[in-house]
Every structure is written in structure tokens, then in C-alpha cells.
Amino acid sequence: MSAADELLDIVDEEDRVVGRSPRGEAYARGLRHRCVFVLARDGDGRVFVHRRTPTKLVFPSLYDMFVGGVVGAGESYDDAALREAEEELGVSGLARPEPLFKFLYDDGAGRTWWSSVYQVRCDLPVNPQAEEVAWHAFLPEDEVERRLSQWEWVPDGLAAYRRLKEYRRSAD
């Protein structure tokens, strides 16, 4: 089965399931679905950053400071976060990512999804999927901050990162 055929739950503005649709159709029709964003840090606190492959259905070749993706039909956010983190980092036995907050991403141009943001520590050697990740590195957060204006980032990841910084400020 191709990624475009994967079934997704379609949700309303309150994140209630209202139907199901193949991923490709959900993207083409701008149907609201669910996604997870996992900020992965190594033992030194550096953030896993990667550039998506040019073959990705959404935001090809852009940089991201999160691993993650869509939540499958009937799948929980928590299960999707662990599955996506292990898949994209190329590890198994990762600790369950810690949920932080949820928000509704809407770019105003037909891309909208409920987004659950997580964090996880990854001390395992990473081996990202070649079909998902074109380049990767663990970068200190100050370098991530410097790169925000230099690299082209996925817009939903950038929105999640800004909300994460706000979340941290409000928690202090």
C-alpha cells in the first residue's frame, strides 16, 4: 500500500472523528486529520533536525526539527508518536514520547490538521529511513535558532516549534 492509500480519520474543529479517507484524498480535498510532532533530543540535549526527501507528498525537500507524521485511522496520538519517531529515526525500543500539548494547524490554504506535540530523548544510534530523510544531524538548539532564517522549514513544524517555545516560556 502506498502512503497515499493509508486510511486517516477525518476530524472536525473539536478533534472528533467524522469520517475516514485515504491520505491522498484527504490532502487533495483539504480534509482535517491528525498529525504528531516529536522533538527528539540526544543525550547532550541536541535536537534531531532533518531535510525531507524530494518524494514526500507534503513539504518535499524542506527542513524539519520534528519527526512525526499522520495518525492512522483508529490509531491514538500516543501510539502514532512512538511509531513515527521509531520509523523516522530508524530505531527500535525508544521510550514512549512525552505528550506536551495539542493545537489546530491551519495554513488558510486547505492544509489543516490537529497536531499533538511530543518530546523524547533518543540515546540510540539513529538510522533514518532513506525514503523519508535526505539529511540529518543532532544540532544544539542555538544552532537550530540560527538556521530558522537560513533554511526553508516545513510550515507546520515551524508553527509547532514556535508554539513549543511559547509552551516552555509559560511553564517557567
C-alpha positions in Angstrom: 0.0 0.0 0.0 1.3 3.4 -0.9 1.4 6.3 1.6 -1.5 8.0 -0.4 -3.7 4.9 0.3 -3.2 4.9 4.0 -6.5 5.5 5.8 -6.8 8.5 8.1 -9.5 9.6 10.5 -11.1 12.8 9.4 -11.9 15.1 12.3 -13.9 18.3 13.0 -12.7 21.5 14.6 -13.1 19.9 18.0 -10.9 16.9 17.0 -13.9 14.5 16.9 -13.8 11.8 14.2 -16.4 12.5 11.5 -15.2 10.0 8.8 -12.3 8.3 7.1 -10.4 8.9 3.9 -7.2 7.8 2.1 -4.3 10.1 2.8 -4.0 11.2 -0.8 -7.7 12.2 -0.9 -7.5 13.9 2.5 -4.6 16.0 1.2 -6.2 16.8 -2.2 -9.5 17.8 -0.6 -8.1 19.6 2.4 -9.8 17.3 4.9 -8.8 17.9 8.5 -7.0 14.9 10.0 -4.5 14.2 12.8 -0.7 14.5 13.0 2.0 14.1 15.6 5.2 16.1 16.0 8.0 14.6 18.1 11.0 16.7 19.1 13.9 14.2 19.6 17.0 15.1 21.6 20.1 13.1 22.1 21.9 12.6 25.5 23.6 16.0 25.1 20.3 17.8 24.6 20.8 18.4 20.9 17.8 18.5 18.6 17.4 16.0 15.7 17.0 18.1 12.5 16.5 16.7 9.1 15.7 17.6 5.5 12.8 15.7 3.9 13.3 13.8 0.7 12.0 15.3 -2.6 9.5 12.5 -2.9 7.4 13.4 0.2 3.7 14.0 -0.5 3.7 17.2 1.6 6.6 19.7 2.0 9.2 17.9 0.0 12.9 18.8 0.5 12.2 21.2 3.4 13.9 21.1 6.8 12.1 19.9 10.0 13.1 19.9 13.7 10.4 17.3 14.4 9.9 13.7 13.4 6.4 12.5 13.1 3.5 12.3 10.6 -0.1 11.4 10.2 -2.1 9.4 12.7 -3.6 6.4 11.1 -7.3 5.6 11.2 -8.2 4.2 14.7 -4.7 5.0 16.0 -4.1 7.0 19.1 -1.8 10.1 19.1 0.5 8.4 21.6 0.9 5.2 19.5 1.4 7.3 16.4 4.1 9.4 18.1 6.1 6.3 19.1 5.6 4.6 15.7 6.6 7.7 13.7 9.6 8.5 16.0 11.0 5.0 15.7 10.3 4.9 11.9 11.9 8.2 11.1 14.8 7.9 13.5 15.3 4.3 12.4 15.4 2.9 15.9 13.5 0.4 18.0 13.0 0.3 21.7 12.6 4.1 22.0 11.0 5.4 25.2 7.3 6.5 24.7 7.4 10.2 23.7 6.1 12.6 26.3 2.9 14.5 25.2 3.2 18.2 25.7 0.2 20.0 24.0 -2.2 19.9 21.0 -3.1 22.7 18.6 -5.1 23.0 15.4 -2.7 23.8 12.4 -4.4 25.6 9.6 -2.5 27.4 6.9 -5.6 29.0 5.4 -4.9 27.3 2.1 -6.6 24.0 2.7 -4.0 22.4 4.9 -5.4 21.8 8.3 -4.7 19.1 11.0 -4.9 18.6 14.7 -1.4 18.4 15.9 -0.1 16.8 19.0 3.4 17.8 20.1 5.7 15.5 22.0 9.3 15.2 23.1 11.6 12.2 23.5 15.2 11.5 24.4 17.0 9.3 21.9 20.3 7.8 23.1 20.2 5.1 20.4 22.2 5.4 17.2 19.8 6.7 14.6 19.5 5.3 11.1 16.7 7.3 9.4 14.7 5.9 6.5 16.3 6.9 3.2 12.9 7.4 1.6 11.9 9.8 4.4 15.1 11.7 5.3 17.6 13.1 2.8 20.0 14.6 5.5 20.0 14.7 9.3 22.1 15.8 12.3 21.7 16.5 16.0 22.1 20.3 16.4 22.4 22.4 19.5 19.2 24.4 20.0 21.0 27.7 19.5 22.1 26.5 16.0 18.5 25.5 15.3 17.5 29.0 16.2 20.2 30.5 13.8 19.1 28.2 11.0 15.4 29.3 11.3 16.1 32.3 9.0 18.6 30.5 6.7 16.8 27.2 5.8 13.4 26.6 4.4 11.4 24.8 7.1 8.1 22.9 6.9 5.5 25.4 7.8 3.6 23.1 10.2 6.8 22.2 12.0 7.8 25.8 12.3 4.4 26.6 13.8 4.7 23.7 16.2 8.3 24.8 17.2 7.1 28.4 17.9 4.2 27.1 20.0 6.7 24.8 21.8 8.9 27.8 22.7 5.8 29.6 24.0 4.7 26.5 25.9 8.2 26.4 27.6 8.0 30.1 28.5 4.6 29.7 30.1 5.8 26.6 32.0 8.7 28.5 33.6 
